[in-house]
Every structure is written in C-alpha cells, then in structure tokens.
Amino acid sequence: MHGCSPFPLLLFGCIISKLWSYEVKYATKGVDHLFELNGIPNALPIKKGEKLNPKEYITTGPSAFVEIYHHDITVRLGKNAIAEWVDARHWKIHEGSSLFCLEEKDSIKVSSSKGSSVITGPCTFIAEATSNGGYKMICLSGRPYVQSGQKKSKIPAGRLVLVLGETNALGNAYDIDLMLLLKSSLLINAFEDPPPTMKKIGLAVYSQQMRMGGKYDALIGDATTDKNLQMWVLGKKGKDKQSDK
Amino acid sequence: MKKILTFTSLLASAALLSAQNKIDQTTIDRTTTTPPQSLSSGTGPNAGVSASDSGAQRPVFLNTNLLTAFAGFDGTITYRSNPLTLPGDMKQAKTGIWQNSFSGGASLSPIDTDVAVVTPFLGGGWTMSDYLNDNLSTLNDYASSAYALLMIQHESGWGFRGGVSYANVRNNDTDSEDYSEFYPNIGAMTTYSLNADTLAIIDFSWGYHLSKSDSLLGGNTQSLNNWDAAFSYSLRHTYGDFVITPNYRLGYKRFTEAGTINDGRKDVMHTLSIRADYPIADNLKLSANTSYSRRNSSGGAGTDYKNFDAGATISLNVNF
C-alpha cells in the first residue's frame, strides 16, 4: 500500500455502502435503529427518508411500524420486532413479523435465531418468528423457491411453510385463507400505502378463491418446538380450544 | 269488465306488433351465471377481523380436480307492468310471471400467468316461464341456454371475458321454437372499493346476436340480428347480512338485416334497478328485485316503451 492513497478504497466503500443502503419510506414513532459507536451501543429514532446502513438492528415498539426499501426490495416490520440487517441480501428476524416484497427476480436470505432459508422471487412473503427459533414463511404472491438446508421447495401463493429452528430445515406446509390473512394483517393494512406488489397479491387471492374447496375451523398459532404447532380450533364464542399438532 | 278492457287494449296494441302477441326477445338480458369475475382489494384500515401483525392464518383445502362444477336453482315471482313492451302507458297487460330456472356448469382449473389468471367456463341452463295473467297464458315458454366462456383476470384489477352463448325459446302450447340465437360476445369488468362496505362495479360488454325468429315478423327469420353494446355501473353495499345492489345499465342495439322490418332500427335502453340479497343459509339466498326500464327506438319496427318489474327470488347454489 506504500505510495497508494487509501482515498479511492474509502470512496469505493462509501459508494458500495450507499448502493446497498435501505431508505426509510414510512416509520411511526417508536422505531429505532441500534448501532455501536466506539464500542458503545446506541439507539436513535428512525425517521422517514433516512438512509440505513448494513450491520444495524432495527427495533419497533408496541404500536410501531416501519417500511424500508432498496430498489426492488421492500421490507416492512410489524410491532415488537427486532430485525438485523446482516448484509444487502440477508435479514435476520429475531422477534416479531416482517413482510418482504421482491418485485423483480431476486434472492434474499431470511434467518431467525436458529433457522434460515434463501427465498428466490419475484414474490411477496411474510416471515414470522416462532418460539422454536425458526419462523413461519407465508407466501402472498409469486411462486418462489425456498431453500433451507438441503431441502428446496417451490411455494405457491397462499401457502405457509415452517422453517424449523432446531433442524434448520423446511417443515410442514399448509394452505391458508389468503383473503382472511390480508384483511387481518397489519403488515398490509397499518401503512399509508399498500405494498408495491399489491396487484400480484390481489391476483393470488383471486386464483385461490377460484380453487377454494373449503375452510377448516381452525387458526394456526405458534410453533413451540419443531414438532409442535399450535392450532386454535374455532368454536362457539368463548369455547375456542387450543391444540398442539 | 277490467279483463275485457285489458284484453281489448292488448289486442289493439298487439296490432302494432304485426298483429301478433309476442315477447320481444331482444329485450331479454341473457346474462350467464358465473362465479365472481373481478378483484376487490380486500384491504384498508377498516378491513375487519381482529388483526395481528401477520394476520389470521386459517387452513383451507383447495380443489385439485381439473374441473370444478357448480349448479343452481332459482325460483322467481315477478310483477311485470308491460310484458309485451307496448308503446304508451307503462301498465299494459300487466301480469305476474312465475319462473323456475335450473343452471349448471363447470370451470376448468385456473391457469396462472405472471400478470393474469385465465379460467375457462362451460355451462347451461333451463328456464320455465309461466304468465299468471290468463290472457297471456299463450306466451308461456321454456328457454334453454348454453355458453362457453374464457375469463381473464388481469393484475390491473380488470377482468376480461370472451365467449359464445346459445339460447333457444320454445312456446309451451305449440311446442314450437319462437326464437334462437348464437351470441358471440366480449366484456370487461372492474371493481373498486368506495368504503369498507361498498364496492363499485363497472362493466362493459359487446356482442352480435345471430338470431332466428318467427318468420311472421316481416317474413325474414333473421330480422332480429343485431349488434349490441352495454355499460353498467353497480354499487354493491353490505348492510349487516344484506347485500344491496343498485344498478344502472345503458344498452345500445343496431339491427343489421337490410330489407326486413328492422332495417335501420336502433334501440337505446336505460335500466335502473335495485336488488337486495339475504343469505338464509350457506347456499341458500333470498332476493328482492325491482327495476324500471325505458327503450327509445328509431327506425324499423322498434317501439318506445316503459316497463316496471318487481319480484322476489329464492336461489340455491352449490359447488362440487
């Protein structure tokens, strides 16, 4: 490096950093990003229009939501979430729920405290952390490939697949009512604008409605272990039952 | 006495229809019954259902068969003020009409593309009409229909359709064919939410009626051939368990057969209607319907007329 100015490398690094930075499109109060400054942890509120850099944690409070985007990738975090932006194509969801929109053909790695998978779009999906250290991946549009460990599957819109925590593999998959999910999802409804892939999601809802055979009187809950998935059986008012599957 | 007057009036007016009591088949809307055609957003701040961040995850099972069949029955009682579409007074030969309809069909498995979902449909139906006014009992008929339809739901929210339908009307008394037609047609429909409870529906259609009718009307069995185009605007409002749907429809017809009594005829039809649906059970629905229609006709044997309908329908629809 003798006789070679470090400036071009710094400039290159800065440009790369900006190229991969996410911009905050929407943020309520209670959204912070955590970072280390001189070895000391710091927390600063996130504001609309702000640029975020890799290696940062983003946290949301009890009624806080945030949407950030980078080119064709949009990420939304729901309340009480802790997410870590590991690098340009890798997000780690420690707690809570998040929505990912991949508008073009692209891959993104989503991991939780124990599980991880690589999702190749274009697609829209929700990742919801579960108690077993894995997460639920719910595909809302597209037909992405999901790879976890050695297992690779093509997941159609309307399907929920468990990314297991203990074995880092794909678990059981369930078709779920997309219309009900959309109507009740704050990751869809709690923001100023619909997600950028809303038209594709609408088409997936239509396609599922055309294929609908019937609905089970149950709701899927948390995956407490790799072998236990909570299932809430819908009954009469005040008589809902919980079961483990 | 009233009956005699009505009958006299009927006879006098009927003279305007070439001395023949006939239903004007071109006034009948032969809409095919198919499942929902267009997208609604299903979102919004008031979208209902207690919310979580991800949303409620209810397991479902999907049809994996190549064909999904559906069938239905409608029983309808209607008051019609001007069943013969006679010019002048809106109340002429008023009658009740009892109709029983059976319909059935199947959709092939939807084909998903990047920007659209394509679904082919095949279907048919049979309707028996019974006029409760004794003077019109000779008009009792039964109609059969069939259709093949391709529906394309685009991601823009527009649903497009194209297909061909066939209809055949036979008189009960004489068991003779009064009317038949092939109707190649295309259409487009879109919906948008006005608020959490109200959906607006816009529909355009265009087609050609290739008809065969009684030769007494001018000596040409194809005198009712016509192009038609229609626009309709509906508001589908949910009020508790009721679904209330006001609708306005504007239709235009241009008759095409030169040298017949309908040479140069053009009809403009306005229809204002409102329907209320109430679900009695999962597959059973009770509906009340009322409509006012008015036709302005120019050229040929077309006549201006006004009509008022009010009725109730019980519908049973099942999917297999």
HADDOCK unambig.tbl for C-alpha pairs under 7 A between the chains (distance, minus, plus):
assign (segid A and resid 78 and name CA) (segid B and resid 53 and name CA) 5.73 0.50 0.50
assign (segid A and resid 97 and name CA) (segid B and resid 53 and name CA) 6.42 0.50 0.50
assign (segid A and resid 97 and name CA) (segid B and resid 54 and name CA) 6.19 0.50 0.50
assign (segid A and resid 126 and name CA) (segid B and resid 54 and name CA) 6.86 0.50 0.50
assign (segid A and resid 174 and name CA) (segid B and resid 59 and name CA) 6.40 0.50 0.50
assign (segid A and resid 175 and name CA) (segid B and resid 59 and name CA) 5.66 0.50 0.50
assign (segid A and resid 175 and name CA) (segid B and resid 60 and name CA) 5.59 0.50 0.50
assign (segid A and resid 175 and name CA) (segid B and resid 61 and name CA) 6.55 0.50 0.50
assign (segid A and resid 176 and name CA) (segid B and resid 57 and name CA) 5.80 0.50 0.50
assign (segid A and resid 176 and name CA) (segid B and resid 58 and name CA) 5.14 0.50 0.50
assign (segid A and resid 176 and name CA) (segid B and resid 59 and name CA) 4.26 0.50 0.50
assign (segid A and resid 176 and name CA) (segid B and resid 60 and name CA) 5.21 0.50 0.50
assign (segid A and resid 177 and name CA) (segid B and resid 57 and name CA) 6.65 0.50 0.50
assign (segid A and resid 177 and name CA) (segid B and resid 58 and name CA) 5.44 0.50 0.50
assign (segid A and resid 177 and name CA) (segid B and resid 59 and name CA) 6.25 0.50 0.50
assign (segid A and resid 177 and name CA) (segid B and resid 60 and name CA) 5.96 0.50 0.50
assign (segid A and resid 179 and name CA) (segid B and resid 42 and name CA) 6.87 0.50 0.50
assign (segid A and resid 180 and name CA) (segid B and resid 56 and name CA) 6.44 0.50 0.50
assign (segid A and resid 181 and name CA) (segid B and resid 55 and name CA) 4.60 0.50 0.50
assign (segid A and resid 181 and name CA) (segid B and resid 56 and name CA) 4.98 0.50 0.50
assign (segid A and resid 181 and name CA) (segid B and resid 57 and name CA) 6.00 0.50 0.50
assign (segid A and resid 182 and name CA) (segid B and resid 42 and name CA) 6.89 0.50 0.50
assign (segid A and resid 182 and name CA) (segid B and resid 43 and name CA) 6.47 0.50 0.50
assign (segid A and resid 182 and name CA) (segid B and resid 55 and name CA) 6.63 0.50 0.50
assign (segid A and resid 183 and name CA) (segid B and resid 42 and name CA) 5.97 0.50 0.50
assign (segid A and resid 183 and name CA) (segid B and resid 43 and name CA) 5.43 0.50 0.50
assign (segid A and resid 183 and name CA) (segid B and resid 47 and name CA) 5.25 0.50 0.50
assign (segid A and resid 183 and name CA) (segid B and resid 48 and name CA) 6.45 0.50 0.50
assign (segid A and resid 183 and name CA) (segid B and resid 49 and name CA) 6.78 0.50 0.50
assign (segid A and resid 184 and name CA) (segid B and resid 48 and name CA) 6.72 0.50 0.50
assign (segid A and resid 184 and name CA) (segid B and resid 49 and name CA) 5.50 0.50 0.50
assign (segid A and resid 184 and name CA) (segid B and resid 50 and name CA) 6.24 0.50 0.50
assign (segid A and resid 184 and name CA) (segid B and resid 51 and name CA) 4.40 0.50 0.50
assign (segid A and resid 184 and name CA) (segid B and resid 52 and name CA) 6.41 0.50 0.50
assign (segid A and resid 184 and name CA) (segid B and resid 55 and name CA) 4.62 0.50 0.50
assign (segid A and resid 184 and name CA) (segid B and resid 56 and name CA) 6.05 0.50 0.50
assign (segid A and resid 185 and name CA) (segid B and resid 51 and name CA) 5.85 0.50 0.50
assign (segid A and resid 185 and name CA) (segid B and resid 52 and name CA) 5.77 0.50 0.50
assign (segid A and resid 185 and name CA) (segid B and resid 53 and name CA) 5.27 0.50 0.50
assign (segid A and resid 185 and name CA) (segid B and resid 54 and name CA) 4.96 0.50 0.50
assign (segid A and resid 185 and name CA) (segid B and resid 55 and name CA) 3.74 0.50 0.50
assign (segid A and resid 186 and name CA) (segid B and resid 51 and name CA) 6.46 0.50 0.50
assign (segid A and resid 186 and name CA) (segid B and resid 52 and name CA) 6.10 0.50 0.50
assign (segid A and resid 186 and name CA) (segid B and resid 53 and name CA) 4.50 0.50 0.50
assign (segid A and resid 186 and name CA) (segid B and resid 54 and name CA) 6.49 0.50 0.50
assign (segid A and resid 186 and name CA) (segid B and resid 55 and name CA) 6.80 0.50 0.50
assign (segid A and resid 187 and name CA) (segid B and resid 53 and name CA) 5.51 0.50 0.50
assign (segid A and resid 187 and name CA) (segid B and resid 54 and name CA) 6.14 0.50 0.50
assign (segid A and resid 189 and name CA) (segid B and resid 43 and name CA) 6.36 0.50 0.50
assign (segid A and resid 189 and name CA) (segid B and resid 44 and name CA) 5.55 0.50 0.50
assign (segid A and resid 189 and name CA) (segid B and resid 45 and name CA) 5.66 0.50 0.50
assign (segid A and resid 190 and name CA) (segid B and resid 45 and name CA) 6.83 0.50 0.50
assign (segid A and resid 199 and name CA) (segid B and resid 155 and name CA) 5.28 0.50 0.50
assign (segid A and resid 199 and name CA) (segid B and resid 156 and name CA) 6.47 0.50 0.50
assign (segid A and resid 200 and name CA) (segid B and resid 155 and name CA) 6.09 0.50 0.50
assign (segid A and resid 202 and name CA) (segid B and resid 39 and name CA) 6.59 0.50 0.50
assign (segid A and resid 202 and name CA) (segid B and resid 41 and name CA) 6.47 0.50 0.50
assign (segid A and resid 203 and name CA) (segid B and resid 116 and name CA) 6.98 0.50 0.50
assign (segid A and resid 203 and name CA) (segid B and resid 155 and name CA) 5.58 0.50 0.50
assign (segid A and resid 206 and name CA) (segid B and resid 39 and name CA) 6.45 0.50 0.50
assign (segid A and resid 207 and name CA) (segid B and resid 110 and name CA) 6.90 0.50 0.50
assign (segid A and resid 207 and name CA) (segid B and resid 117 and name CA) 6.49 0.50 0.50
assign (segid A and resid 211 and name CA) (segid B and resid 62 and name CA) 5.40 0.50 0.50
assign (segid A and resid 211 and name CA) (segid B and resid 63 and name CA) 5.26 0.50 0.50
assign (segid A and resid 212 and name CA) (segid B and resid 61 and name CA) 6.59 0.50 0.50
assign (segid A and resid 212 and name CA) (segid B and resid 62 and name CA) 4.68 0.50 0.50
assign (segid A and resid 212 and name CA) (segid B and resid 63 and name CA) 6.01 0.50 0.50
assign (segid A and resid 213 and name CA) (segid B and resid 61 and name CA) 5.42 0.50 0.50
assign (segid A and resid 213 and name CA) (segid B and resid 62 and name CA) 4.55 0.50 0.50
assign (segid A and resid 213 and name CA) (segid B and resid 63 and name CA) 4.97 0.50 0.50
assign (segid A and resid 214 and name CA) (segid B and resid 60 and name CA) 5.76 0.50 0.50
assign (segid A and resid 214 and name CA) (segid B and resid 61 and name CA) 5.45 0.50 0.50
assign (segid A and resid 214 and name CA) (segid B and resid 62 and name CA) 6.86 0.50 0.50
assign (segid A and resid 215 and name CA) (segid B and resid 59 and name CA) 6.27 0.50 0.50
assign (segid A and resid 215 and name CA) (segid B and resid 60 and name CA) 4.20 0.50 0.50
assign (segid A and resid 215 and name CA) (segid B and resid 61 and name CA) 6.25 0.50 0.50
assign (segid A and resid 216 and name CA) (segid B and resid 58 and name CA) 6.93 0.50 0.50
assign (segid A and resid 216 and name CA) (segid B and resid 59 and name CA) 5.62 0.50 0.50
assign (segid A and resid 216 and name CA) (segid B and resid 60 and name CA) 5.63 0.50 0.50
assign (segid A and resid 218 and name CA) (segid B and resid 58 and name CA) 5.89 0.50 0.50
assign (segid A and resid 218 and name CA) (segid B and resid 59 and name CA) 6.70 0.50 0.50
assign (segid A and resid 219 and name CA) (segid B and resid 56 and name CA) 6.78 0.50 0.50
assign (segid A and resid 219 and name CA) (segid B and resid 57 and name CA) 5.40 0.50 0.50
assign (segid A and resid 219 and name CA) (segid B and resid 58 and name CA) 4.55 0.50 0.50
assign (segid A and resid 219 and name CA) (segid B and resid 59 and name CA) 6.68 0.50 0.50
assign (segid A and resid 220 and name CA) (segid B and resid 57 and name CA) 5.39 0.50 0.50
assign (segid A and resid 220 and name CA) (segid B and resid 58 and name CA) 6.28 0.50 0.50
